[in-house]
Amino acid sequence: MTILHPTAIRGRVEAVLINPDRALGLEKAEVPEVRATFAGFEGDCHGGLTRPADVRVRRQYEKDTPIRNTRQVSIVSREELDEITRKMDIPELKPDWLGANLVLSGIPALTRLPGSTRLIFSSGASLVVDTENAP
């Protein structure tokens, strides 16, 4: 069983974004707040307790097999977005272009957080990190 160790790391929510209809595209729109449930963010197209298997898990499951949805919320780091922008020498990289739901700042190496890390928010909401969301 995973042993959880509290840390003194304190981040900040920079933006909350949702997209109610994936058929309209990947981009998400900023909202002032969202309700987090065990199925993800209410009103977001990536929510749900299950999802159909896709190309990301093709070695484990046949296409469209119902599997546990571990991609309910996509989180990006402001610092990592800024670093990517610098390295690619582009003017900007907006989190909504990536389909992000949350933009956080102040958490070192957000992408490298180990699985089972808990992100606990002042509202009492808690999100569990699963894995990096590859393209």
N, C-alpha and C positions, 0 to 999 in steps of 0.2 A: 504494500500500500504506500502511496506517496505520502511523504512527510512534508507538511507545509510549514514554512518558516517565515513569519512576518518580517518585513523590511521597513526601513525608514524612508523609502522612496515615495515621493509625493508628486504625482503628475497633475495635469490640468486638461479639462475637456475644452478644445478649441472650437469644435463644430460637431453637430449631430446631423446626419443626412439619411434620407430614405428615398426609395423609388417604389411606388406601389405597383408598377406594371413593367416587368422586364421586357415585354414585347416592344416597349417604347425606346429601349436602349439601355446601356449600362449605367449611364450617368445618374447620379442621385442629386436631390435638392436639399438644401439646408432647411432644417426645421428648428423651432425654439426648444422643443423637448420631445421626448418619445417615451412610451411605456415599454419597459423591458419585461418579457415573460420567459417562461421555460422554452418557448418556441422561437425566441428572438425578439426583434423589434416589431411591435404592432404596426401594421401597414406597410412593411417592407417586403419586397418580392422574394428575398432570400430567407424569410422566416419559415417556420414549420418544424415539427419534430422529426419528420423524415423528408427525404428527397429522392428522386430517381438517380440511380448510379449513372455516371457519365464517364467521359474519357479519362478523368483524373484517377479513377479507380478501376479501369478496364482490366487490370491484371487480377483483381479480386472478385469482381462481380460482372454479370452480364448486363448489358445496357438496359437501363430503365428498371432494374431491380430496386425495390424500395430499401433504402439504407438510412441509418441515423444521420440526421443533418448536423454536421459539425461546422458548417459554413453559414451560420445564422447571422453573424455580425462580422463585418470586416473592419479592422482597425489599422490606421496608419499613424505614423509619427511625424509631427511637423519638422523635427530635426532631420529625420531620414529623407523626407520629401525635399527639404532644402539641399541636403547633400547630393541627392540624385540630380537635382536641377543644376547644381554646380558642375558635377562630373559630366553631365550630358551637354553642358554649355547651352542650355535652353532658358528662355526668359521665365517660364513658370511651369509647374506641374500641379494641377489642381486635384485635390483628393476625390472630387466627384467624377473626374475623368476615369478614375480607377475603380469606381463602384464602392468607395469606402463609406462606411456608416458612421465611424467615429474618427475624429482627428484629435490625437493626444499630444501633449508636449511635456517635457520634463522627465520622461522615463528613458534612461540610457539604454541604447540597443534594443528598442522595443521588438524588432523583428526576431531577436535572438532569445526572447523570453522562453524558458522551458515550458513544455506542455504541463498542464495542471496549475499553472500560475493563476492566482485569483487577482482580478482587478476589482477592487471594492470602492464604490463611489459614495460620496457624502449623502446621497439619497437613500442609501442602503442597498442599492442594486449591486450585484456581484456578477462579473463575467469570468468564465473560465477559458484560458487560452488552450486551444487544441494544437494547431500547427500553422506554419506559414501557408498562406493561400497563394499557390503558384498560378501563373497565368493559364 
